[in-house]
């Protein structure tokens, strides 16, 4: 259950559960599926970032990263063939004020 007044670490178990649940589904290769599931669990969509789930030539991405900014910390997940088992961690916000490095996909759905 989401702990709105809690820390990123307090919410890591829910973030991890959602990540594993989507990974175990037929939507495991869809960045949107992770975002939608996290929103469904109560996380703020406006605080999220997600990488592309397709390469520049249209192949499935080797890994997908997604995040939720939580104050001065980030809940970050990574899944994909290159990752092996799903990963979910808490890390500090980057100097730029974001959670993920590089270009991310607009979450405009």
Secondary structure, 3 states (H helix, E strand, C coil): CCCCCCCHHHHHHHHHHHHHHHHCCCCCCCHHHHHHHHHHCCCCHHHEEECCCECCCCCECCCEEEEEEECCEEEEEEECCCCCCCEEEEEECCCCCCCCCCCCECCCC
